[in-house]
Amino acid sequence: MAIQVAETEAALRTLAHNVRAARTRAGLSLDELGRRAKVSKGALVALEKAQGNPNFATLVRLADTLGVSVSALLEGPAEGRVRVVSADAVMPLWAGERGSEARLMLTTSGPAPVEVWRWRLEPGEEYPSHPHQAGVVETVSVTDGRMVLIVDGTEHPVEAGQTATFDGNVAHTYRGAGDQSCHLIMTVHLPPVST
């Protein structure tokens, strides 16, 4: 138990440092970042002091507003040329009431980063996502089971062995379908970082 608490505190310190650094690079005050990301100033102050427990939606809004990946807010410095990450080493960033979950496995480096996610969707459970910044493209590759991808109000069934791609700047929802868990790999292709 003490190890998990220490890991959580270290993760909060890394998040606090990365948010503060990204906000400073973007030239945004706490008030302006809060207004743009729809996050209260109090929550931002707590986050930058490594306190509180921001939810997944808040992290996504902050990352979008700051023009960085979610993992850029969560990860410490790079550890070398090759990173191997196992799912059980990564905490879920979203967990549904029926057992669904989403884990951000890693984000590639470079001028146009790609986030790699592992999802499990239980039948009937869904995750609605707000629109991302312009230029974000998502893909979902179902490895087992079935899901329904809802993009801008239109439903698209996606089954094991199928991959779908769409522009992420519209409202979209992932829903488990059928009678078994749906496993999928999602990639989020971020627009090139302007320098």
N, C-alpha and C positions, 0 to 999 in steps of 0.2 A: 504494500500500500504506500509506503513512504517513497519508493522509487517512482510510482505513478504520479504522486503529488509533485515530486521534484521535476519530473519530465514536463508536467503541465505548467509549472512555474517557469521553466526554461523556455517552453514554447510561447508563453505569454510575453516574456521579455523579448524574444526574437520578434514576435508580432509587433510589439510596441515600438521597437527600434526601426523595423521596416516601414511601418505606417508613418512614423515621424519623418524618416529620411525621404520617403516618396512624397509626402506632403510638402516638405521643404524644397525638394527638387522641382515640384510643380508650382511653387510660389504661392501656395494657398494657406490662408489662415485657418484656424480651427472652425471659425464661424462659416467661412466660405466652403470648406470641405463638407461640413455638416449640411449646409443648405443644398449643395449639389448632389450629395449622396443620400440625402434624406435620413441622416443620422443625427441625433441630438448632440449638442456641444458637450454636454455632461458625459455622454457615452464615449465620445472621442477623447475627452480629457482622461477618463478612466482607462481607456484602451492604451493611450500613450504612456500611462503610468504603470502598465502591465497589470491592471486590475480589471475585474469584470469578466464576462464570458460572452463575447460576441457570437451571434448565430451565423449560420452559413449565408443567409440572404444578406446580412450586413457586410460580411466579408466580400461577397460578390459585388455589392453596390460600391464599396470602397475601392476595390480593385478596378472596376470599370471607370469610376470617376478619376482615379489616379493614373489610368492608362497602363496598368501593370496586370500581371496574372495573379490569381489568388495565391498560387504557391510562392510568388515573389514576396508576398506579405508574410508567408509562413516559414519559409526556408532560411536556414543559416547560410554561411558562405559555402561555395562549392567545394567538394572534397576530392576532386580529381577528374580524370578524363572519362571514367566509366562509373556509372551509378547503377547498382542493382537494388531494387526495392521490392520487398515482399509485402503482400497485402496485409498480413498480420502485424507488420511494423508501422502501419499507417492508421491513425485513428479516423473513424468515419467523420466527415464534415456535415453529413445530414443523416439522420436516422428517422424512419417513419414509425408510426404507431404499430404497424403490423409486422415489422422486422425488416423493411426495406432499408437500404443504406447506400451512400455514395462516398467513395474514398478517392481523394486526389493523390495519385501515385507519384507523379513527378511532372515537372515542366521543363521542356527543352530550353536550352539557352540559344542566343542568337538574336538577330534583328526581328524575326517573326516567330515568337515562342509558340509552342504547342503544349497544352495541358493534356495529360493522359489520366482518365478517371476509370475506376471500376465501380459498376453499379449492380445492385440486386434490387429488383422490384417485385414485391409480393402481389398476387392477384388482386386487382381492384385498387391498389394503393397508387397514389400519384404524387408527383412533385411538380408544382407549377413554377416556372422560372420567368422572371421579368425580362424584358428585352435588354440585350447587351449593347455595348457601343457599336457604332457602324463599323463594318469590316470584320466582325467576329463570325467565323463559320464553324458550325458544329457537325460532327458525324457521330452516329450511333451504330455500333456493330453488335448485333445480338448473337451471343455464343450458345445460349440455351434458353428455351422457353419462347414466350411471345410478349410483345408490348404494343402499345398504341402511342405513337408520337403525334402530338397535336400541335400544329404550327399555324399560328394566326387563325385559330378556330376550326381548322380542317384536320380531320383524323386520318392518320396513315398507319395501318397495321404493319409491323415489322417483326419477322419471325427469325428463328435460329438460322444462321447462315446468310442473313440479309444485312445490308448496311444502307443507312439513309444519311443524307447530308442536307443542310439547310443554312440559310443566313440567320444568325442568332439575334438580329436586331429587331425581332418581333416577339410577341409573347409566345411561349412554347411550354408544353407540359409533357412529362413522361409518365405513362400509366402501365402498370403490370396487367397483363391479359392472360386468359386461359385459366388453368387450375394448378399451375406450378410456378415456382419462382422463375423470374426472367433474369438472366445474367447478361450484362452487356459491357462493352468497352466504349467509352465516349471520349472523343478528342475535341478540344476547343482550340481552334486555330485563331490566334490573336493577330491583329493587324501589326505591321512593322512598327517598331518603336522609333519615334522621331528623335533625332539627336540634335 
